[in-house]
Amino acid sequence: MKVRFAPSPTGRLHAGNARIAVLNWLMAKKAGGSFLLRLDDTDTERSTEEYAQSIQTDLKWLGLEWDEFAVQSHRMDRYELAAEKLKADGRLYPCYETSDELGLKRKIALQAGRPPIYDREALKLTPEDIAKYEAEGRQAHWRFKLEHKDIDWTDLVRGDVHFEGQHLTDPVLIREDGRPLYTLTSCVDDIELDVTHVLRGEDHVSNTAVQVQLFEALGGKVPEFAHISLMVGADGSGLSKRLGSLSLESLREEEGLEPMALNSYLARLGTPDPIEVRQTPEALTELFDIARFGRATPRFDPVELGHLNAKVLHDADFASIKSRLQDGFDEALWEVVRPNLEKLSDTQSWFDICRGAVTPDIADEDAEFLTLAAEKLPEGDWDQGTWKALTSLLKDETGRKGKQLFMPLRKALTGQQHGPELAQLLPVIGRERAEARLKGQTA
């Protein structure tokens, strides 16, 4: 099996693109197959090297390493050869209508209640007609002549799909400036690069009907198709890469998202199955089954993704996260704070509390109580039993209990009202800092 993820470098990847990439990668790896990254950059007006590099950066961040790499602008000679074959076989024909003329034809057809299908007037052109148009300076665009027959395939998501060729318009494959369009270049690449399965968005279904005939006309094997329902935002609106909506760059750099939170979310979104967090892309392959994806429109829920992000951090072991932590952040501190993290950036505040200086939050009415607590701090090595020993002694001596007992201690020791259990946190803070803070000193 070989699949391909084929983004156009005309914008940054967003969560919708990432979903297609994740599912393609999982499909390939589950089957022991190959994952091809192909940059569809024939739109020279909008494609940029910056976007091409950002796509690769985003995929590497997700951990989706590719087995093969291709760039369409490097393969222009292959598209020219394919076009010449189609011309020789009578399947690619020149048309000279301007965009305004085509627009008028479309408008007339719609007003008459007919589908806006190209009328094939160009097939009636005589050599004299063509010479006249070219003398006017018109350049031909080239259309693929569809056969008026049934087009059928069994989609891995949608099941049996049927189109009738006579109800489809002959697609333009080559523009007036000679630039090949996606419909042609994609088929040529899929054939020559041995792509066996095409998993993409449902917005390509009608395009697939055309490409089935194009694969056949080019002498290639028609791949298996899987068309996934398009993901929408939480408000039901579409995701636009050109507007930067939910871009991976933003999710990574501004939202502090963990890549495996997004991978885990996208691997199951659109199925009836519960989303399960995994720590590596490879671990997600056992959960993947293309047959589980339905046709309902899935919604991207940032709130749920945030919960998954916290779960990834809570489950992460120190070895996997160490390189991303501050110098001096040891395993003991990680084990204490990780159950309280929502984002990795949260570690900074807990590092400061346990390894830096904290100004204690002490109410006047608690000052005497906290001074007593400083005096009663146990000697020797501290462990998780130290907190219980201290609070039991203070309860007996002062009569304080519950929130009246625990909250002043927490606010003095951490400057916070919430956080990890102090039974775990106190040994990490250490006796010297604890004593100073209980006495009202910044330490």
N, C-alpha and C positions, 0 to 999 in steps of 0.2 A: 504494500500500500504506500502511495505517496500522496500527500495533500499539499496545498499551498495556501499561504496567507499573502494576499496581493494588494496591499494598500497603495494609494496614490500619494506621493509626497507633496501634497498641496495643502497640508494643514497638519496639526498635531493629532496624535491618536487620542480618542476619547474612550469612555467605558464601553460604548457600543462596539467600536472596532476591536477593543481588547477581548470582548466576549467571543467574537469570531476567531481571533487568534488563539485564545485559550482552548476553545473547542476543537479547532483543527489540530493543535498540538497534542491534545489528549487523545483524539481519534487515532493519530499516527502512532503515538507511543503505546497505546493499548494494544495495537495490532503488530507492534514491533516494526513499524514502518518509518517513513522519512518525512520530515517537515521542511518544506521549501519556503523561503522568504523571497518574494518577487516584488520589486518596486515597479509599479505601473506608472512610469514617468513620461509617457508620450505627450502629455499636456504640458508642452514646454513653456507656455505662458504663465502657468501657476505653480509648476513643480520647482522646488528649490533644494539645494544641497543641505540647507539647514534643516528642513523638514525630513529629508532622507536620513540624516544622522539622528534626529530626535526619535524617529520611529525605531531605529535600531537600539538606541539608548533605552527606550521604554520597554521593548521586548526583553532586553537583557535584565532590566530591573525586575520584570515579572519572572525571570528565570526560564524564559522560553527560548532556549538556544536553537538555532536552525541548523539543519544538516546540509542544506544547499542554499545558494544565494544567486539571484539573477536580477538584472536590471534591463527593462525593456528598451531603453534608449541605446543599449549596446547590441541590440538584436534587430535593428531596422532592416538589414539585408534579408533576414528570414521572412519578414512580413512582405517585402517586395516580391520575393520568390513565390510566396503563397498567393499573392494578388495576381501575379502573372498566370499561375495555374488556373485560377478561377476565371480569369478573362479568356484563356484559351478554351476552357470548357463551356463558355457561354453562360457562366453563373455570375459574372460581375460585369455590369454595364454602365456606361457613362450617362450622366444626367446634367442638364445645363440650367435648370430652373434656379432663379435667385431665391433667397430666403423670403423675400416679400411675395414672390409668386407662389411659393409653397404655402406660405401663410394664408394667402387668399384661397387656394384650393382647399386647405384644411377647413377654413371658415365656411365655405360653400357646402362642403360635405356635411358638416355638423348641422348647418341650418336646414339641410334637406333630410336630416335624420339618419344619415349614413355614417359609419365609422370613418375616421380620417385616415384611410389607407391610401398609400400612393397609387396613382392610377396607371402607372407604367407607360405614360406618354412618351418617355424617352426611348422606349423600345421601337417606336414608330419613326424615329428620326432618320432621315436620309443623309447620305454623305454631304449633300448640299446644305442641309439644315445645320449639320455639325460645323461645316466650314463657315457658315454665316455667323453662328454663335461665337466661334473662335475669332473670327475677324472683328467681332464686337469687343473682344477682350475677355470673354467669359472663359472660366476654367471649369472643367468637368469635376463633379463629385461622383463617386462610384457606389452603386447599390448592388446588394446581393440578391439575386433572383431566387426567391423561395419557391419550392415546389408546392403546389396546391394539393397537399395530401395530409393525412392524419399524422400528428406528432405525439408520441406517447413515451413516457418513462415512469418507472416506479421510484418515487422519491423516498429517501430514507426517513423523512419526517412527515411529509404530506401524503404518502401513499401513491396510488395511481394518479398520474396527471395527464390530461389530454388537451391538446390544442388542434385546431384545424388550420392548415397552412394558408388557406384562402382568406382567413380572417385576420391575418397578420400583415403588416406593411413591410415591404422590402427595405431592410435596414441599410443605412449609409455605412460603408466600411472604410472609405477613404475620402477625406475632405478635399476641397478645391485646391488647397496648398500642398496636397500630396501626403498629408499626415494620416497614417492609419489610426483608426479608432479602436476603442476597447474591445468591441465585439470580435474583431478580427485578431488583434494581437493576443488576446487572452486564449483564444482557441489554438492559435499556432503554438503558443508557449506550452499549453497543457498537453498538446500532442507531442511536441519535440522534447519536452522535459519529463515525459512519462508520468504525468499526474493521473492518478487512478480514481480519486475521489475529490469532489468539489463541494465543500461545505461553506455556504454563504447565506446572506440575508434573503428573506422572502421577496424583497423588492427586485430580485433578479429572476423571478420565475418566468416572466414573459420573455426576458432576454435569453433564458436557457432554451426556450422553445426554438428560437432562431438559431442558437448555437448548436443544437442537436443536428440540424441540417447542415450547418457549416462544418462541423466535425466530419460528417459523412462526405461532404463535397471535397474536403481536403484529404480524404483517405485515412483519417484517424479513427481511433476507437473512442466511442462516446463514454466518458467517465460516469461513475455513479454520482448522483446528486443528492444533497441534503440542504433544504432551504429552511433556515431558522427564522422564527418570528422575530421581528425587530423589537428591540428593547426601547422603552420610552422612559422619560423622567418620572419622578414621583408625582408630578402634576399632570401627567399624561401627554406632555409635549415631546416631540422628537429630539434626539440628540444630534447636535450639529458640530462637526469637527472644526468648521470654519469660524464658529463663534466661540470656540474653546470650551464648550459646555462639557463639564466633567472631564476635562483633559487629564491624561495620566500625569503630565507634568504638574498640574495643579494639585491633584490628589496626593502626589508624592511629596512635593515641596511645600505646599501651603497647608494641606490637611494632615500631613504626617502619617499617611496611610501605609500600612505594611503590605507588601506585594502579595503575600499569601492570604491576606484577608480578601483582597480583590479576586485572586485566583479561585479561592474556595467558594466565594459568592457566585462568580460567573459560571463555574463548572456545573452548578445545579440549578441556576436560575432558568425558569422555563420548564421545569419538570415538577412532578408532584412530590418529589423526594425531599426530605429535610436537608438543609445545608449543613455540611460537616466540615469543620476546620481541619486542615492538614498543614504540616510545616514545610513541605516541599511540593513542587509541581508533580514529581514522580509519584508521590503518595496519593495524588488525586486520580491517577489512572484507574485504580481499582473501582472507583465510584462511577466512572464514565460509561454511559450506555446511550447511544444516539437514539435508540427506540423510545427512550423515556421522555424525549422532548415533544411537547405538544404544540398546537397552533394558537393557543391563547397568547395575548400580548403581555410579556412580562414587564413589570415596573421596577426600575432601579431605585431602591430605598436607601438613602444615605444613613438613616437611623439604624437600620439593620446592619449595614456595612460597618458602622461604628462599633456595634456590639461584637461583631466578628473580629474587628481589629483588636479589641481588648482581649478576646479569647485567644487570638494568636500569640499575644504577648504573655498572657497568663500560662500558656502551654510551652513557651519557648525555654529551652535550657540555656544555661549560661554560656556554654561553648559556642552556640550558634549566634549569640547576640553580643559577645564580648567585644568584638572589633568595632562595634558601633557605640560603645559606651565611653564615658569620660575616663580619662586616666585616673586610676585609683579606685574605680568602681569594681569592687570584688564580688565574688560569688555569694558570700554571706549577705551582702547588702541586696544583691539581685533577688535572692530567695525571699527576702523580707518584703520587698516593695512590689515585685511583679504582680501579685494578685490585685493591686490597687491601680494599675496602669490602664489608661485608655489609649494613650499614644506614647511612643518611646520618649518623646520630648519631656514627658512627665518625670522621667528619671532625674532630670536636672534639679528639680526642687527637693526631691528626697535625698539626692546626693549632698546638696547644700545643708539639709537638716542634719544628716548623719556625719558628714565629713567637714562641714564648714561652720560658720558662725550663725547662730540664731538669737534674735532678740526675744526673750520669753514674754508671753502675754500673761500678765499677772494682775488680777483684780486686787484692790486694797484689802478686801475682806478675806482673801486667800493667802496673803503674804506670810502670816505667822504659820499657817498650816504647811506651806511649802518650805519654809525654813526648817521646820521639824522634819519634813520629808528628806531634806538634804542631810540632816544629821543622822537619819536612820538608814541611809543607803548601805546595803550590805558590803562587806569587804570581800576580797578574793575574786576569783573568776566569776563572771556573770553568764547565766544561761537563761533559757525561757522560764525557769522557775524563779528567777530573781524578782520579776514583777509581782508575782503572787505573794512572795514572802514580804515584800515591801508594803503592798496594799493591805495585807492581813494585819500587819503590825500597826499601820496607821489607822485602820478601822477600829482596832481595839483601843488605841490610845486617844482617839478623837471622837469616836462615835459616828464619824462620817460614813456614808455608804452611797452606793449607786452613783448617779451623775455628780452629786456633790463631792464625792470622793475622787472619781476618775477624771472628770473634765478639767479641773484646775491643774492636775498633773500633766495631762496631755498638752494643754495650752502652754504651760511653762516649758515642757521638754521639747516640743516641736514648733510652737508658735501657730499651730493649726488646731482646728476643732475636729478634724476627721483624718483618717489615714490608717496605716497598718496597725494591727494589734500591738500594743506596747509591750506585751510579753515577748514578742519577736524583735521589736524595734529597739528596746532599751539596751540589750547587749551590744547592738551595732553602734548606738550613740556613744556608749562607754561611760565609765564612772566619772571621769574628769569633767566632761562636758555636762553630764547630767547634774552633777553637784553645783556647778557654776550657774546653770540655767535655773535651777530650783531656788538659788539665792538671788535671782533677779539679774544676773550678769549676762551680757552678750557673749556667747561662747559656742 
